[in-house]
Amino acid sequence: MVFNRFRIAIITRISLLLVTGLVLTLLLLNFSLPFTTGLLVILEGWQIVSLIRVVERTNRKLISFLESINYNDFSIAFSDKKPDASLLALNNAFNNVMTEFRKSRIEKEENYNYLQTIVQHISIGIIVFTPSGKVVLTNDALFKLTGLTSLKSLKELKHVNKDLPESFEKLKSGEKILVKIFLDDKVFQLSVFATEFKMHNEAYTLLAIQDISSELEEKEIESWQKLIRVLTHEIMNSITPISS
């Protein structure tokens, strides 16, 4: 609709320009009317300049619109002091597109903040890194598990355990390993699960790290209790004949 109006406006201007040129030519060939001829020459020149301005103004708006999209700058608004119908429709179309882009950006930012809030509040440590070892996402639970305050590269994990960087880099999607670390003179057993995914044609690895020390201690205590019950039963069976 917008471009139809622009096309009609351009065709109308060109048609008027041709009609004026035709009349001017007829006057020059058949009549001697210098005043009228001068007026037509001025009118012809004004029409040419007006046509050039309309085309240049439209091109500038289109270039500005495309540059705004290229640089993700959706704050610009398109307007003219005295626009004609075609330019007014073009301004409205550009402004509507900018409004939709702004809405989309706000929605993406809200979704990102929502995801960040969830990631930071879960009790499982999270690391997302690239094949080069660059860490792009972590959460508070990870820092509590490792005792670190920041993590930009997997290599920094060698301060926690010298084998951690290599172990994490070798993990494939769906694999799980158990890692033992020492922190504040305590031993922690960490369960690490890996998932691989792609985003914007770039590969990433997500590690979910959970401290299972308490679960292992409970199972160990339960195993000892079972062993003690079995030993007690065997000892009592051995003592019974002696007592008899």
C-alpha positions as CSV (number, residue, x, y, z in Angstrom):
1,M,0.0,0.0,0.0
2,V,2.8,2.4,0.9
3,F,4.8,1.7,-2.2
4,N,1.7,1.9,-4.4
5,R,1.1,5.5,-3.1
6,F,4.8,6.3,-3.7
7,R,4.6,4.9,-7.2
8,I,1.5,6.9,-8.0
9,A,3.0,10.1,-6.6
10,I,6.2,9.5,-8.8
11,I,4.1,8.7,-11.9
12,T,2.0,11.8,-11.4
13,R,5.0,14.1,-11.0
14,I,6.7,12.6,-14.1
15,S,3.5,12.9,-16.1
16,L,3.2,16.6,-15.1
17,L,6.8,17.1,-16.0
18,L,6.3,15.5,-19.5
19,V,3.1,17.6,-20.1
20,T,4.9,20.8,-19.1
21,G,7.9,19.9,-21.3
22,L,5.5,19.2,-24.2
23,V,3.7,22.5,-23.8
24,L,7.0,24.3,-23.5
25,T,8.3,22.7,-26.7
26,L,5.1,23.7,-28.6
27,L,5.4,27.3,-27.5
28,L,9.0,27.5,-28.5
29,L,8.3,26.0,-32.0
30,N,5.1,27.7,-32.9
31,F,4.6,30.8,-30.8
32,S,6.5,33.8,-29.6
33,L,5.4,34.2,-26.0
34,P,8.5,35.0,-23.9
35,F,6.6,35.6,-20.6
36,T,4.6,32.4,-20.8
37,T,7.6,30.5,-22.0
38,G,9.7,31.8,-19.1
39,L,7.0,30.8,-16.6
40,L,6.9,27.3,-18.1
41,V,10.7,27.0,-17.9
42,I,10.5,28.0,-14.2
43,L,7.7,25.5,-13.7
44,E,9.6,22.8,-15.5
45,G,12.7,23.4,-13.4
46,W,10.7,23.4,-10.1
47,Q,9.1,20.1,-11.1
48,I,12.5,18.5,-11.8
49,V,13.9,19.8,-8.5
50,S,10.8,18.6,-6.6
51,L,11.0,15.1,-8.1
52,I,14.7,14.9,-7.2
53,R,14.0,15.9,-3.6
54,V,11.2,13.4,-3.2
55,V,13.4,10.6,-4.5
56,E,16.4,11.7,-2.4
57,R,14.3,12.1,0.7
58,T,12.8,8.7,0.3
59,N,16.2,7.1,-0.3
60,R,17.6,8.9,2.9
61,K,14.7,7.5,4.9
62,L,15.2,4.0,3.5
63,I,18.9,4.1,4.2
64,S,18.3,5.4,7.8
65,F,15.7,2.6,8.3
66,L,18.1,-0.1,7.1
67,E,21.0,1.3,9.2
68,S,18.8,1.3,12.3
69,I,18.1,-2.3,11.8
70,N,21.7,-3.1,11.1
71,Y,22.9,-1.5,14.3
72,N,19.9,-2.6,16.4
73,D,18.9,1.0,17.1
74,F,15.1,1.1,17.2
75,S,14.8,4.4,19.0
76,I,14.6,6.5,15.8
77,A,11.2,8.0,14.7
78,F,10.4,9.0,11.1
79,S,8.6,12.3,10.5
80,D,8.4,15.3,8.2
81,K,7.2,18.9,8.8
82,K,4.9,18.9,5.7
83,P,4.8,15.4,4.3
84,D,2.7,14.5,1.3
85,A,0.4,11.5,1.4
86,S,3.0,9.0,0.1
87,L,5.7,10.1,2.5
88,L,3.3,10.2,5.4
89,A,2.3,6.6,4.7
90,L,6.0,5.6,4.4
91,N,6.8,7.3,7.8
92,N,3.9,5.4,9.4
93,A,5.1,2.1,7.9
94,F,8.7,2.6,9.2
95,N,7.5,3.8,12.6
96,N,5.2,0.7,12.9
97,V,8.1,-1.6,12.1
98,M,10.3,0.2,14.6
99,T,7.6,-0.2,17.3
100,E,7.4,-4.0,16.6
101,F,11.2,-4.3,16.8
102,R,11.1,-2.4,20.2
103,K,8.4,-4.8,21.5
104,S,10.4,-7.8,20.3
105,R,13.6,-6.5,22.0
106,I,11.7,-5.8,25.3
107,E,10.2,-9.3,25.2
108,K,13.7,-10.9,24.6
109,E,15.2,-8.9,27.4
110,E,12.3,-10.0,29.7
111,N,12.8,-13.6,28.7
112,Y,16.6,-13.3,29.2
113,N,16.1,-11.8,32.7
114,Y,13.6,-14.5,33.6
115,L,16.1,-17.2,32.5
116,Q,18.9,-15.5,34.4
117,T,16.8,-15.4,37.6
118,I,16.0,-19.1,37.3
119,V,19.6,-20.1,36.6
120,Q,21.0,-18.0,39.5
121,H,18.5,-19.5,42.0
122,I,18.7,-23.2,41.3
123,S,20.8,-25.2,43.7
124,I,22.7,-27.1,40.9
125,G,25.9,-25.5,39.6
126,I,25.8,-24.5,35.9
127,I,28.7,-23.9,33.5
128,V,28.2,-23.2,29.8
129,F,31.4,-23.0,27.7
130,T,32.5,-23.0,24.1
131,P,34.9,-25.6,22.4
132,S,37.8,-23.2,23.1
133,G,37.1,-23.3,26.8
134,K,35.6,-19.9,27.1
135,V,32.9,-19.8,29.8
136,V,29.8,-17.8,28.8
137,L,27.4,-18.6,31.7
138,T,27.8,-19.6,35.4
139,N,25.6,-19.3,38.5
140,D,25.9,-18.7,42.2
141,A,25.6,-22.4,43.0
142,L,28.7,-23.1,41.0
143,F,30.8,-20.6,42.9
144,K,29.6,-22.1,46.2
145,L,30.6,-25.6,45.1
146,T,34.0,-24.5,43.9
147,G,34.9,-21.6,46.2
148,L,35.6,-19.4,43.2
149,T,34.4,-15.8,42.8
150,S,34.5,-15.6,39.0
151,L,35.1,-18.0,36.0
152,K,36.0,-16.8,32.5
153,S,37.8,-19.9,31.3
154,L,37.8,-23.6,32.1
155,K,41.5,-23.4,32.8
156,E,40.8,-21.4,36.0
157,L,39.3,-24.6,37.4
158,K,42.8,-26.0,37.9
159,H,42.8,-23.9,41.1
160,V,40.1,-26.2,42.4
161,N,41.4,-29.4,41.0
162,K,44.2,-29.7,38.4
163,D,42.4,-32.3,36.4
164,L,39.0,-30.5,36.3
165,P,39.6,-28.5,33.0
166,E,40.7,-31.5,31.0
167,S,37.9,-33.7,32.5
168,F,35.2,-31.2,31.6
169,E,36.5,-30.6,28.1
170,K,36.4,-34.3,27.3
171,L,32.8,-34.8,28.4
172,K,30.4,-35.6,25.6
173,S,26.7,-35.0,25.6
174,G,24.8,-37.4,27.9
175,E,28.0,-38.4,29.8
176,K,28.2,-38.2,33.6
177,I,31.3,-38.4,35.8
178,L,32.0,-38.2,39.5
179,V,34.6,-35.7,40.7
180,K,36.2,-35.4,44.1
181,I,37.4,-32.0,45.3
182,F,38.9,-30.6,48.5
183,L,37.5,-27.3,49.8
184,D,38.2,-25.9,53.3
185,D,39.7,-29.2,54.4
186,K,36.5,-31.0,53.4
187,V,36.0,-33.6,50.7
188,F,33.1,-33.0,48.2
189,Q,31.8,-35.5,45.7
190,L,30.4,-33.8,42.6
191,S,28.2,-35.4,40.0
192,V,28.8,-33.7,36.6
193,F,26.4,-34.2,33.7
194,A,27.1,-32.8,30.2
195,T,24.7,-31.6,27.5
196,E,25.7,-30.2,24.1
197,F,23.7,-27.7,22.1
198,K,24.0,-25.2,19.3
199,M,23.0,-21.5,19.2
200,H,23.6,-19.2,16.2
201,N,25.6,-22.0,14.5
202,E,28.1,-22.1,17.5
203,A,28.5,-25.2,19.7
204,Y,28.2,-25.0,23.4
205,T,28.5,-27.5,26.3
206,L,26.4,-27.2,29.4
207,L,27.5,-28.9,32.6
208,A,25.2,-29.5,35.5
209,I,27.2,-30.0,38.7
210,Q,25.6,-31.3,41.9
211,D,27.1,-32.0,45.3
212,I,26.1,-35.6,46.2
213,S,28.4,-35.9,49.3
214,S,25.4,-36.1,51.7
215,E,23.7,-38.8,49.6
216,L,26.9,-40.8,49.4
217,E,27.4,-40.5,53.2
218,E,23.8,-41.7,53.8
219,K,24.4,-44.7,51.6
220,E,27.7,-45.3,53.2
221,I,26.1,-45.2,56.7
222,E,23.3,-47.4,55.5
223,S,25.8,-49.9,54.1
224,W,27.8,-49.9,57.4
225,Q,24.6,-50.5,59.4
226,K,23.7,-53.4,57.2
227,L,27.2,-54.8,57.6
228,I,27.0,-54.4,61.4
229,R,23.7,-56.2,61.5
230,V,25.1,-59.1,59.5
231,L,28.2,-59.3,61.6
232,T,26.2,-59.1,64.8
233,H,23.9,-61.9,63.6
234,E,26.9,-64.1,62.6
235,I,28.7,-63.4,66.0
236,M,25.6,-64.2,67.9
237,N,25.2,-67.5,65.9
238,S,28.8,-68.3,66.8
239,I,28.4,-67.6,70.5
240,T,25.1,-69.5,71.0
241,P,26.8,-73.0,70.8
242,I,29.5,-71.9,73.1
243,S,27.0,-70.6,75.7
244,S,25.1,-73.9,75.4
